[in-house]
Amino acid sequence: MGSRQGRVGIGQPWQPSQLLLLIPVALIVVITASDIASGPNIVLGPLLVVAPTLTAWFAGPWTTGGIGVLALAGEAVGGWHTGTLTSRNVVVEMIAIAVITSLIVFLCAVRDRHVRQMAQVRSVAEAAQQVLMWPLPSRLGPLRLACVYLAAEEEADIGGDLYAAARTGSAVRVMIGDVRGKGLPALGEAALLLGAFREAAHQHASLPDLAASLERSMTRYLADFEPEGEAGERFVTTLLVEIPDAEPLVRMTSCGHPAPLLLGPDNTVHVPRLHPGPPLGVGVTDPADHVVDVLPFGPGDTLVLYTDGVIEARDHNGVFYPFAERAAQWTDRPPEALLHHIERDLLAYTGGRLGDDAALLAIRRAHIPHPDHHLRRDTPASAGSSCGT
């Protein structure tokens, strides 16, 4: 093979960490040469411990240990050249370098083990996310959709917020919800509600009937799994949305959930006043307790559903995030771009840390089909944090 090929592998370039190894090696050479040149009155050998310390920043324990051995060799070369290799000072310096290098290698190994554990936790969270929150298609009927999920807990990609969407004949039904609590402990209720919605969305003619069905599912779940000390404290706020294909309107039933933003193509932002119903999980199973609110929703309009982790986010002064005011800047953007701007703005506003899980779902009506137009019946779908991003 030609000499132009890399030393790491055939045709493989050096990796950044391998190039960084030149720095501690160069330090060892420079410090050793300076120690020899400075004579016996100036001692620079102890500085060699800097090389393994620096290596631990970007390399693993084996590589760090190897650099430590080179540092010991540099100290030995300096002592041999000056004739002081067996002197007390050089021996103590070599022992000190060996001990400090051993400690650095141990800490490096502990760090790498922690990194592997965190990677495993993240992979489990990602697997749970894929199982519970199916990817949401970018189109359902005449609608364009996008979504964003921001988990409050570090190393978690899923928590107590949830959303799902399904095609039901000539309409699209959407649910967004917020389980009381946050992070991984809220996964039980979220999983239950997602599964119940995927089935019940096709079986009930009205949103109040759908809400009552979801309430019955929550009641059965809590009867079996609710801890005794938390009786009556586990519930889910939910917003149910139905968007017919051939009508320029949207129907909504709020189960204690915040009203969405309605963004118009003329840069308007409207926050509708919904009739709030009881959240799911409190035992109210009568459909009459849930009211349907009807709002105009024509071509070019965008509906932004969200959880309270968005509107309750605060800056360093404790001021709530002005969601409607900020969203007004991007009303002309398509759903994916709209949520991208909101996500970046929200994280910048809070300094990158949220106090609660936050979910956003943007729905734009692209057109209204002709009544005689036959629409293909799509398969049900539900959303996950990876969609729309």
C-alpha positions in Angstrom: 0.0 0.0 0.0 1.1 3.6 -0.6 2.7 5.6 2.1 -0.1 8.2 2.0 -2.5 5.9 3.8 -3.1 6.5 7.5 -1.3 4.6 10.2 -4.6 3.9 12.1 -6.1 1.8 9.3 -6.0 1.5 5.6 -7.4 4.7 4.2 -8.6 5.8 7.6 -7.8 9.4 8.8 -6.6 10.0 12.3 -9.4 10.7 14.8 -9.4 14.0 16.8 -8.6 12.2 20.1 -5.6 10.5 18.4 -4.3 13.9 17.1 -4.7 15.3 20.6 -2.3 12.6 21.9 0.5 14.6 20.2 0.0 17.3 22.8 0.9 15.3 26.0 3.7 13.5 24.0 5.1 16.8 23.0 4.9 18.1 26.6 6.9 15.1 27.8 9.6 15.7 25.2 9.8 19.4 25.9 9.8 19.0 29.7 12.4 16.2 29.6 14.6 18.2 27.3 14.3 21.4 29.4 15.0 19.4 32.6 18.2 18.1 31.0 19.3 21.4 29.6 18.6 23.4 32.9 21.1 21.5 34.9 20.9 20.1 38.4 19.9 23.3 40.1 16.5 23.6 38.3 14.2 20.6 38.6 11.4 20.3 36.0 10.7 16.6 36.2 7.6 16.8 38.4 5.9 18.8 35.7 5.7 15.6 33.7 2.5 14.6 35.6 0.7 17.3 33.6 0.8 14.9 30.5 -1.4 12.1 32.0 -3.6 14.6 33.6 -4.3 16.3 30.3 -4.7 13.0 28.5 -7.5 11.9 30.9 -9.6 14.9 29.6 -10.1 13.3 26.1 -8.9 9.7 26.3 -9.7 6.5 28.3 -7.8 4.9 31.2 -5.6 2.7 29.0 -4.3 5.6 26.9 -3.9 7.7 30.0 -1.9 5.0 31.7 0.3 4.7 28.6 1.0 8.4 28.7 1.8 8.1 32.4 4.4 5.4 31.5 5.9 7.7 29.0 6.1 10.4 31.7 8.0 8.0 34.0 10.3 7.2 31.1 10.9 10.9 30.6 11.8 11.3 34.2 14.1 8.3 34.0 15.9 9.6 30.9 16.4 13.0 32.6 17.8 11.3 35.7 20.1 9.1 33.7 21.4 11.9 31.6 22.3 14.0 34.7 23.6 11.0 36.6 21.0 11.3 39.4 18.7 8.4 38.4 19.3 6.6 41.7 19.2 9.7 43.8 16.5 10.2 46.5 15.0 13.2 44.7 14.6 11.4 41.3 13.2 8.2 43.0 10.7 10.2 45.0 9.7 12.1 41.9 9.2 8.9 39.9 7.1 7.4 42.7 5.0 10.5 42.9 4.4 10.5 39.1 3.4 6.8 39.3 1.0 7.3 42.2 -0.7 10.4 40.7 -0.9 8.6 37.3 -2.5 5.6 39.0 -5.1 7.9 40.7 -5.8 9.6 37.4 -6.3 6.3 35.6 -8.7 5.1 38.4 -10.8 8.3 38.2 -10.8 8.0 34.4 -12.1 4.5 34.6 -14.8 5.5 37.0 -15.8 8.4 34.7 -16.0 6.1 31.7 -18.1 3.6 33.6 -20.5 6.5 34.5 -20.6 7.6 30.9 -21.5 4.0 29.8 -24.3 3.8 32.4 -25.7 7.2 31.2 -25.6 6.0 27.6 -27.5 2.8 28.7 -30.1 4.9 30.5 -30.6 7.1 27.4 -30.9 4.1 25.2 -33.6 2.6 27.4 -35.4 6.0 27.5 -35.2 6.2 23.7 -36.6 2.6 23.4 -39.5 3.5 25.8 -40.2 6.6 23.7 -40.4 4.6 20.5 -42.7 2.0 22.1 -45.1 4.5 23.8 -44.9 7.6 21.5 -45.1 6.4 17.9 -43.6 8.8 15.3 -46.2 11.3 14.0 -46.5 11.6 10.3 -45.9 15.0 8.8 -49.3 14.8 7.0 -52.7 13.4 8.0 -55.4 14.1 5.4 -55.4 17.8 4.7 -53.3 18.6 7.7 -49.6 19.2 8.2 -48.2 18.3 11.6 -45.0 18.7 13.7 -44.2 18.1 17.3 -41.5 18.7 19.9 -41.0 17.0 23.3 -38.7 18.5 25.9 -38.1 16.3 29.0 -37.3 18.1 32.3 -35.2 15.3 33.6 -31.6 15.1 32.3 -30.8 11.9 30.4 -34.5 11.3 29.8 -36.3 11.7 26.5 -39.8 11.0 27.7 -41.8 11.9 30.8 -45.4 12.7 31.8 -46.4 14.7 28.7 -48.1 12.9 25.8 -49.7 13.4 22.5 -51.3 11.2 19.8 -53.2 11.6 16.5 -55.4 9.3 14.5 -57.4 9.3 11.3 -61.1 8.5 11.9 -63.0 8.4 8.7 -63.1 11.9 7.2 -61.5 13.6 10.2 -58.4 13.7 12.3 -58.5 13.4 16.1 -55.7 14.6 18.3 -54.9 14.3 22.0 -52.4 16.2 24.1 -52.1 15.5 27.8 -50.1 16.3 30.9 -49.8 13.7 33.7 -49.5 15.1 37.2 -45.8 14.9 38.0 -42.9 14.8 35.6 -40.2 12.5 34.2 -40.1 8.7 34.3 -42.5 8.2 37.3 -45.4 9.6 35.2 -44.8 7.0 32.4 -47.5 4.6 33.7 -50.4 7.0 33.2 -49.0 8.2 30.0 -48.7 4.7 28.5 -52.2 3.8 29.7 -53.8 6.9 28.2 -52.0 6.6 24.8 -53.1 3.0 24.4 -56.7 3.9 25.4 -56.9 6.8 22.9 -55.6 4.8 20.0 -58.4 2.3 20.5 -61.2 4.6 21.7 -60.7 7.3 19.0 -62.3 5.0 16.4 -65.2 3.9 18.6 -66.9 7.0 19.8 -68.9 9.5 17.7 -68.3 12.6 19.8 -65.5 14.1 21.8 -67.5 13.9 25.1 -68.0 10.2 24.6 -64.3 9.8 23.9 -63.4 11.7 27.1 -65.8 9.5 29.1 -64.2 6.4 27.7 -60.7 7.6 28.5 -61.9 8.4 32.0 -63.2 4.9 32.5 -59.8 3.5 31.4 -58.0 5.8 33.8 -60.3 4.8 36.7 -59.6 1.1 36.1 -55.9 1.7 36.0 -55.8 3.8 39.1 -57.9 1.3 41.0 -55.3 -1.3 40.4 -52.0 0.7 40.6 -52.6 4.0 42.5 -50.5 4.0 45.7 -52.6 4.2 48.8 -51.0 7.4 49.9 -51.8 9.2 46.6 -55.5 8.4 46.4 -57.2 11.1 44.4 -54.0 12.8 43.5 -53.2 11.1 40.2 -54.8 12.7 37.2 -54.1 13.8 33.7 -55.2 17.1 32.0 -56.1 16.5 28.4 -57.2 18.4 25.4 -59.1 16.4 22.7 -59.3 17.9 19.2 -61.3 16.9 16.2 -60.6 18.4 12.8 -63.0 17.4 10.0 -61.6 17.3 6.5 -64.4 19.1 4.6 -65.4 21.8 7.2 -63.3 24.9 8.1 -63.6 24.3 11.8 -62.1 22.5 14.8 -63.9 20.9 17.7 -62.2 20.8 21.1 -63.0 19.3 24.5 -60.8 20.4 27.4 -60.3 18.1 30.4 -58.6 20.7 32.6 -56.0 21.4 29.9 -54.8 24.9 28.7 -56.4 26.2 25.5 -54.3 26.1 22.4 -53.0 29.0 20.3 -54.8 29.7 17.0 -52.4 31.4 14.6 -53.9 33.0 11.5 -52.2 33.5 8.1 -52.5 37.3 8.7 -50.1 37.1 11.7 -52.8 37.0 14.3 -52.7 35.0 17.5 -55.9 34.0 19.2 -56.2 32.2 22.5 -59.8 30.8 22.6 -61.8 30.6 25.8 -62.7 27.0 26.3 -65.2 25.4 28.7 -63.0 23.6 31.1 -64.0 20.1 32.2 -62.6 17.8 34.9 -59.2 16.2 34.2 -59.1 12.5 33.6 -58.6 10.3 36.6 -61.0 12.1 39.0 -63.9 9.7 38.4 -66.2 11.8 36.3 -67.5 9.4 33.6 -70.7 11.3 32.4 -70.2 12.7 28.9 -72.5 15.6 29.8 -69.7 17.0 32.0 -67.6 17.6 28.9 -68.4 20.5 26.6 -67.4 20.7 22.9 -66.1 24.1 21.8 -66.2 24.9 18.0 -63.8 27.4 16.4 -63.2 28.4 12.8 -60.1 26.7 11.3 -59.6 27.4 7.7 -56.7 27.0 5.2 -53.5 28.5 6.4 -54.5 28.5 10.0 -52.2 26.8 12.5 -53.3 25.3 15.8 -50.5 25.0 18.5 -51.3 22.6 21.3 -49.0 22.6 24.3 -48.6 21.5 27.9 -48.1 23.7 30.9 -44.4 23.1 30.9 -44.3 25.8 28.2 -46.4 28.5 29.8 -45.0 27.9 33.3 -41.3 28.1 32.2 -39.5 31.0 33.8 -36.5 33.1 33.2 -33.8 33.9 35.8 -36.1 36.6 37.3 -39.0 34.2 37.7 -41.0 35.7 34.9 -43.2 33.3 33.0 -42.5 32.7 29.3 -44.8 35.0 27.2 -45.8 32.2 24.8 -48.5 33.9 22.7 -46.4 37.0 22.3 -43.3 35.0 21.2 -45.2 32.7 18.9 -46.7 35.7 17.1 -43.2 36.3 15.5 -43.5 33.1 13.4 -47.1 32.7 12.4 -46.2 32.5 8.8 -43.8 29.6 9.2 -44.7 25.9 8.5 -45.3 23.7 11.5 -41.9 22.2 11.7 -40.1 25.6 11.4 -42.6 27.2 13.8 -41.8 24.7 16.6 -38.1 24.9 15.9 -38.2 28.6 16.5 -40.3 28.2 19.6 -38.1 25.4 21.0 -34.9 27.5 20.6 -36.6 30.6 22.0 -38.0 28.7 25.0 -34.6 27.1 25.9 -32.9 30.5 25.5 -35.5 32.1 27.8 -35.0 29.6 30.5 -31.3 29.2 30.3 -31.6 25.7 28.9 -33.3 24.2 31.9 -37.1 23.5 32.2 -38.8 23.0 35.5 -41.4 20.6 33.9 -41.8 18.4 30.8 -42.9 20.4 27.8 -44.7 19.2 24.7 -45.8 21.2 21.6 -47.8 20.0 18.6 -48.5 22.3 15.6 -51.3 21.5 13.1 -51.8 23.5 10.0 -54.7 23.1 7.6 -53.3 23.0 4.1 -56.7 23.0 2.2 -60.3 21.9 2.4 -61.0 19.0 0.1 -64.0 19.1 -2.2 -66.9 17.2 -0.6 -67.0 14.7 -3.5 -63.2 14.1 -3.2 -62.4 10.6 -2.0 -59.8 10.7 0.7 -57.5 7.8 1.4 -58.1 6.4 4.9 -54.8 6.7 6.8 -53.7 4.4 9.4 -53.7 5.6 13.1 -50.6 7.4 14.3 -49.4 8.8 17.5 -46.6 11.3 18.3 -43.2 11.0 19.8 -40.4 13.5 20.9 -38.4 12.8 17.8 -41.1 14.0 15.3 -41.2 17.5 14.0 -37.6 18.2 15.0 
